[in-house]
């Protein structure tokens, strides 16, 4: 999760972009902050998925093979 100050800055820049537009420097800052936010979100989501097991109504593990491979790789490290 990004620090609150960075999230607030993302929101401030988004609001300014809608209202009056951004300077070139602000647009670059917004782009960098958005990229950082997405990287953090994706990392968090991947960590969440590494702990997920999908079970069908019969109680059988039906976790997709690709997810199991990711989970196995994370257990090795």
Legacy VTK file of the C-alpha trace (Angstrom):
# vtk DataFile Version 3.0
C-alpha trace
ASCII
DATASET POLYDATA
POINTS 77 float
0.000 0.000 0.000
1.257 3.443 -0.858
1.704 5.963 1.942
-1.271 8.259 2.513
0.665 11.307 1.346
1.316 9.732 -2.058
-2.317 8.673 -2.438
-3.397 12.194 -1.538
-0.995 13.602 -4.140
-2.403 11.259 -6.820
-5.898 12.508 -6.002
-4.808 16.145 -5.966
-3.173 15.820 -9.376
-6.212 14.005 -10.801
-8.505 16.760 -9.575
-6.245 19.469 -10.977
-5.998 17.644 -14.309
-9.798 17.696 -14.628
-10.182 21.295 -13.504
-7.350 23.195 -15.151
-4.842 20.767 -16.627
-1.360 19.812 -15.496
2.031 21.266 -16.254
4.541 18.979 -17.937
6.306 18.429 -14.597
3.041 17.603 -12.850
2.028 15.205 -15.646
5.336 13.349 -15.277
4.891 13.218 -11.493
1.349 11.893 -11.928
2.559 9.233 -14.336
5.315 8.116 -11.953
2.914 8.008 -8.994
0.357 6.012 -10.963
3.050 3.552 -12.063
4.197 3.132 -8.448
0.596 2.650 -7.313
-0.022 -0.056 -9.937
3.206 -1.879 -9.083
2.252 -1.868 -5.404
-1.296 -3.026 -6.168
-0.125 -5.850 -8.438
2.428 -7.029 -5.894
-0.201 -7.042 -3.161
-2.678 -8.926 -5.360
-0.057 -11.519 -6.286
0.780 -12.080 -2.618
-2.928 -12.545 -1.898
-3.335 -15.043 -4.729
-0.335 -17.043 -3.548
-2.393 -18.009 -0.497
-5.562 -18.984 -2.390
-6.773 -22.512 -3.007
-9.867 -23.007 -5.150
-12.112 -25.865 -4.112
-15.162 -27.067 -6.048
-18.460 -28.093 -4.366
-17.192 -31.691 -4.090
-14.199 -30.559 -2.062
-11.692 -31.166 -4.850
-8.798 -28.754 -5.313
-9.343 -27.081 -8.701
-6.726 -24.365 -8.334
-5.468 -23.484 -11.836
-2.120 -25.034 -12.769
-0.552 -21.636 -13.457
-1.456 -20.399 -9.951
-0.100 -23.603 -8.375
3.191 -23.052 -10.215
3.442 -19.512 -8.833
2.613 -20.778 -5.339
5.266 -23.513 -5.577
7.909 -21.033 -6.731
7.160 -18.772 -3.774
7.513 -21.671 -1.329
10.974 -22.442 -2.682
12.286 -18.940 -1.811
LINES 1 78
77 0 1 2 3 4 5 6 7 8 9 10 11 12 13 14 15 16 17 18 19 20 21 22 23 24 25 26 27 28 29 30 31 32 33 34 35 36 37 38 39 40 41 42 43 44 45 46 47 48 49 50 51 52 53 54 55 56 57 58 59 60 61 62 63 64 65 66 67 68 69 70 71 72 73 74 75 76
